[in-house]
Amino acid sequence: MEELIKIIKVYVPDIENNKEQSLIEEGLIDSIELLEIIEEISEKFKIDIGGADLDPDNFQSVQEIWEFIKRKSNR
């Protein structure tokens, strides 16, 4: 999860204080930043993220993103 936090900290510097905080609903990231985060996640964790994966529920919080990464990469 440390690598994921490094990615998100670029956009939300104090994110490690609350991994369950809603990134989207609380306006911590916008749609462009979310796309940038998704691209970085795809590259860093070597997972393919397709249209069906772009469900907002997968990207609500650091914890949700981590669970998504684990599902996609079978970690």
PyRosetta script that sets phi, psi and omega in degrees:
from pyrosetta import init, pose_from_sequence

init()
pose = pose_from_sequence("MEELIKIIKVYVPDIENNKEQSLIEEGLIDSIELLEIIEEISEKFKIDIGGADLDPDNFQSVQEIWEFIKRKSNR")
pose.set_psi(1, -22.0)
pose.set_omega(1, -179.5)
pose.set_phi(2, -57.4)
pose.set_psi(2, -41.3)
pose.set_omega(2, 179.6)
pose.set_phi(3, -64.5)
pose.set_psi(3, -39.1)
pose.set_omega(3, 177.4)
pose.set_phi(4, -63.5)
pose.set_psi(4, -44.5)
pose.set_omega(4, -179.8)
pose.set_phi(5, -61.9)
pose.set_psi(5, -39.0)
pose.set_omega(5, 177.2)
pose.set_phi(6, -59.4)
pose.set_psi(6, -41.4)
pose.set_omega(6, 179.2)
pose.set_phi(7, -63.7)
pose.set_psi(7, -48.0)
pose.set_omega(7, -174.9)
pose.set_phi(8, -71.9)
pose.set_psi(8, -31.3)
pose.set_omega(8, -179.4)
pose.set_phi(9, -60.9)
pose.set_psi(9, -24.0)
pose.set_omega(9, 176.3)
pose.set_phi(10, -59.6)
pose.set_psi(10, -34.8)
pose.set_omega(10, -176.6)
pose.set_phi(11, -99.4)
pose.set_psi(11, -32.8)
pose.set_omega(11, -178.1)
pose.set_phi(12, -131.8)
pose.set_psi(12, 87.5)
pose.set_omega(12, -171.9)
pose.set_phi(13, -55.8)
pose.set_psi(13, -31.2)
pose.set_omega(13, -177.2)
pose.set_phi(14, -103.9)
pose.set_psi(14, 27.3)
pose.set_omega(14, -174.1)
pose.set_phi(15, -66.0)
pose.set_psi(15, -27.2)
pose.set_omega(15, -177.0)
pose.set_phi(16, -67.5)
pose.set_psi(16, -11.7)
pose.set_omega(16, 176.9)
pose.set_phi(17, -75.3)
pose.set_psi(17, -23.5)
pose.set_omega(17, -178.5)
pose.set_phi(18, -151.1)
pose.set_psi(18, 90.6)
pose.set_omega(18, -176.6)
pose.set_phi(19, -73.1)
pose.set_psi(19, -10.8)
pose.set_omega(19, -179.7)
pose.set_phi(20, -105.5)
pose.set_psi(20, 4.1)
pose.set_omega(20, 178.7)
pose.set_phi(21, -66.5)
pose.set_psi(21, 138.0)
pose.set_omega(21, -179.1)
pose.set_phi(22, -74.3)
pose.set_psi(22, 114.0)
pose.set_omega(22, -177.7)
pose.set_phi(23, -70.8)
pose.set_psi(23, -39.7)
pose.set_omega(23, -174.6)
pose.set_phi(24, -84.9)
pose.set_psi(24, -53.9)
pose.set_omega(24, -176.0)
pose.set_phi(25, -61.7)
pose.set_psi(25, -32.6)
pose.set_omega(25, -179.5)
pose.set_phi(26, -89.4)
pose.set_psi(26, 4.5)
pose.set_omega(26, 175.4)
pose.set_phi(27, 71.0)
pose.set_psi(27, 23.0)
pose.set_omega(27, 179.9)
pose.set_phi(28, -75.1)
pose.set_psi(28, -27.6)
pose.set_omega(28, 174.2)
pose.set_phi(29, -135.1)
pose.set_psi(29, 151.1)
pose.set_omega(29, 176.2)
pose.set_phi(30, -102.8)
pose.set_psi(30, -179.0)
pose.set_omega(30, -174.6)
pose.set_phi(31, -64.7)
pose.set_psi(31, -35.9)
pose.set_omega(31, 178.6)
pose.set_phi(32, -67.2)
pose.set_psi(32, -44.6)
pose.set_omega(32, 178.2)
pose.set_phi(33, -62.7)
pose.set_psi(33, -38.1)
pose.set_omega(33, 177.7)
pose.set_phi(34, -61.1)
pose.set_psi(34, -43.7)
pose.set_omega(34, 177.9)
pose.set_phi(35, -62.9)
pose.set_psi(35, -38.6)
pose.set_omega(35, 177.3)
pose.set_phi(36, -65.1)
pose.set_psi(36, -40.9)
pose.set_omega(36, 178.3)
pose.set_phi(37, -63.6)
pose.set_psi(37, -44.1)
pose.set_omega(37, 179.4)
pose.set_phi(38, -60.2)
pose.set_psi(38, -42.9)
pose.set_omega(38, 179.1)
pose.set_phi(39, -63.6)
pose.set_psi(39, -43.3)
pose.set_omega(39, 178.7)
pose.set_phi(40, -64.6)
pose.set_psi(40, -39.9)
pose.set_omega(40, 178.1)
pose.set_phi(41, -62.0)
pose.set_psi(41, -44.7)
pose.set_omega(41, -179.6)
pose.set_phi(42, -58.8)
pose.set_psi(42, -44.7)
pose.set_omega(42, -179.4)
pose.set_phi(43, -70.5)
pose.set_psi(43, -47.7)
pose.set_omega(43, -174.8)
pose.set_phi(44, -64.9)
pose.set_psi(44, -43.0)
pose.set_omega(44, -174.9)
pose.set_phi(45, -99.2)
pose.set_psi(45, 2.3)
pose.set_omega(45, 177.1)
pose.set_phi(46, 53.0)
pose.set_psi(46, 52.2)
pose.set_omega(46, 176.6)
pose.set_phi(47, -124.1)
pose.set_psi(47, 146.9)
pose.set_omega(47, 175.4)
pose.set_phi(48, -87.2)
pose.set_psi(48, 128.0)
pose.set_omega(48, 178.7)
pose.set_phi(49, -117.5)
pose.set_psi(49, 108.4)
pose.set_omega(49, -178.1)
pose.set_phi(50, -100.2)
pose.set_psi(50, -179.4)
pose.set_omega(50, -178.2)
pose.set_phi(51, -55.2)
pose.set_psi(51, -39.6)
pose.set_omega(51, -179.6)
pose.set_phi(52, -66.9)
pose.set_psi(52, -22.0)
pose.set_omega(52, -179.9)
pose.set_phi(53, -81.8)
pose.set_psi(53, -12.1)
pose.set_omega(53, -174.0)
pose.set_phi(54, -80.5)
pose.set_psi(54, 26.2)
pose.set_omega(54, 174.2)
pose.set_phi(55, -65.2)
pose.set_psi(55, 125.6)
pose.set_omega(55, -179.0)
pose.set_phi(56, -54.9)
pose.set_psi(56, -27.4)
pose.set_omega(56, 178.9)
pose.set_phi(57, -61.7)
pose.set_psi(57, -26.8)
pose.set_omega(57, 179.3)
pose.set_phi(58, -73.2)
pose.set_psi(58, -15.4)
pose.set_omega(58, -171.1)
pose.set_phi(59, -128.8)
pose.set_psi(59, 23.6)
pose.set_omega(59, -177.6)
pose.set_phi(60, -71.2)
pose.set_psi(60, -37.4)
pose.set_omega(60, -175.8)
pose.set_phi(61, -146.6)
pose.set_psi(61, 168.9)
pose.set_omega(61, 176.9)
pose.set_phi(62, -58.5)
pose.set_psi(62, -42.4)
pose.set_omega(62, -179.5)
pose.set_phi(63, -62.4)
pose.set_psi(63, -43.5)
pose.set_omega(63, 178.7)
pose.set_phi(64, -65.5)
pose.set_psi(64, -39.9)
pose.set_omega(64, 178.4)
pose.set_phi(65, -64.1)
pose.set_psi(65, -41.2)
pose.set_omega(65, 179.4)
pose.set_phi(66, -62.9)
pose.set_psi(66, -42.4)
pose.set_omega(66, 177.6)
pose.set_phi(67, -62.2)
pose.set_psi(67, -40.4)
pose.set_omega(67, 177.0)
pose.set_phi(68, -60.7)
pose.set_psi(68, -47.6)
pose.set_omega(68, 179.5)
pose.set_phi(69, -59.4)
pose.set_psi(69, -43.8)
pose.set_omega(69, 179.5)
pose.set_phi(70, -61.9)
pose.set_psi(70, -42.5)
pose.set_omega(70, 178.4)
pose.set_phi(71, -63.1)
pose.set_psi(71, -43.3)
pose.set_omega(71, -176.6)
pose.set_phi(72, -70.8)
pose.set_psi(72, -31.3)
pose.set_omega(72, -174.9)
pose.set_phi(73, -106.4)
pose.set_psi(73, 3.2)
pose.set_omega(73, -178.9)
pose.set_phi(74, 54.8)
pose.set_psi(74, 43.4)
pose.set_omega(74, 179.1)
pose.set_phi(75, -85.8)
pose.dump_pdb("model.pdb")
